[in-house]
Amino acid sequence: MNYLMILMMFLFSVQQPEIKLLEINAEWNKRNDVKLSTLPKEYNGIPIKKDYALLENQAPQLKSTINAVPVIILIIDGKLKFQWTADLSFELKLNKEDVIEVLDKTFKVNKPSRRRTSNQ
């Protein structure tokens, strides 16, 4: 019985990582906002939080690191892990699959190969 209690305490104490997608865009470029609702809501059962911020409201240190907007920043447990940045058109085309691919690499998830055989 004591082992069961210890196991239950251990399982409840294991925390899931916090995953966040932060979009930063400029007021003048709001027409090119990324549709955050089209990006994944969760990854392997872990909720993905989504936030939006305007470049104009950011600290000078952050402003100086952003070359083009919009930018989507992937933050895991408070650490920047990846970012997607717009091209010269100031548009960012990002889809669910792109985000999942980066999350798989970040969490080192191996996906089965999709090689075609001659029988297909």
C-alpha positions in Angstrom: 0.0 0.0 0.0 2.8 2.4 0.8 4.4 1.7 -2.6 1.1 2.7 -4.3 1.0 6.0 -2.3 4.6 6.8 -3.3 3.9 6.0 -6.9 0.8 8.2 -7.0 2.8 11.1 -5.4 5.5 10.7 -7.9 3.1 10.7 -10.9 1.4 13.8 -9.7 4.7 15.6 -9.1 5.9 15.0 -12.7 5.2 18.2 -14.5 4.4 18.6 -18.2 6.5 21.2 -20.0 4.9 24.5 -20.7 4.6 25.2 -24.4 3.8 28.7 -25.7 3.6 30.2 -29.2 4.0 34.0 -29.1 3.2 36.1 -32.1 4.8 39.5 -32.3 3.6 41.9 -35.0 3.5 45.6 -35.6 0.5 47.8 -35.5 1.0 48.8 -39.1 1.2 45.1 -40.2 -1.9 43.8 -38.4 -3.5 42.8 -41.7 -0.8 40.1 -41.9 -1.4 38.6 -38.5 -0.9 34.8 -38.3 -4.1 32.9 -37.6 -3.0 31.4 -34.3 -6.3 29.5 -34.2 -5.1 27.4 -37.2 -2.0 26.2 -35.2 -2.1 23.2 -32.9 -4.0 23.5 -29.6 -1.9 20.7 -28.0 1.1 18.6 -28.5 1.0 15.0 -27.3 -1.6 16.0 -24.7 0.2 19.1 -23.6 -1.8 22.3 -24.1 -0.1 24.9 -26.2 -0.7 28.5 -25.0 -0.9 31.2 -27.6 -0.2 34.8 -27.0 0.0 38.0 -29.1 2.0 41.1 -28.6 2.7 44.3 -30.5 6.3 45.1 -31.4 5.7 48.7 -30.3 5.0 47.6 -26.7 8.2 45.6 -26.3 11.4 46.4 -24.6 14.2 48.0 -26.7 16.4 44.9 -26.4 13.7 42.7 -27.9 12.8 45.2 -30.6 16.4 45.3 -31.8 16.4 41.5 -32.3 13.4 41.4 -34.5 14.2 42.1 -38.2 10.8 41.4 -39.8 7.2 41.0 -38.5 5.2 39.0 -37.9 7.4 36.6 -35.9 6.2 33.5 -34.1 8.4 32.4 -31.1 8.2 28.9 -29.7 8.9 29.0 -25.9 9.2 25.9 -23.9 9.5 26.1 -20.1 10.4 29.8 -20.5 13.2 29.3 -23.0 13.2 30.4 -26.6 13.5 27.2 -28.7 12.6 28.3 -32.2 11.2 31.2 -34.2 9.5 31.6 -37.5 10.0 35.0 -39.2 8.2 36.7 -42.1 9.8 37.2 -45.4 10.2 40.5 -47.3 6.4 40.6 -47.9 5.9 40.9 -44.1 3.7 37.8 -44.3 4.3 34.6 -42.4 2.9 31.4 -43.8 2.9 28.9 -41.0 0.8 25.8 -40.6 0.1 23.1 -38.1 2.5 20.6 -39.6 5.4 23.1 -39.5 4.9 23.6 -35.7 4.5 19.9 -35.0 7.7 19.1 -37.0 9.7 21.6 -34.8 8.1 20.2 -31.6 9.0 16.7 -32.7 12.6 17.7 -33.2 12.7 19.6 -29.9 11.3 16.7 -27.9 13.3 14.2 -30.0 10.3 12.3 -31.2 11.1 9.9 -34.0 8.4 9.6 -36.7 8.1 6.5 -38.8 9.6 6.9 -42.3 7.1 7.4 -45.1 9.2 5.8 -47.8 7.3 4.2 -50.6 8.1 0.7 -51.7 7.8 -0.6 -55.2 4.7 -2.5 -54.3 2.6 0.6 -53.6 
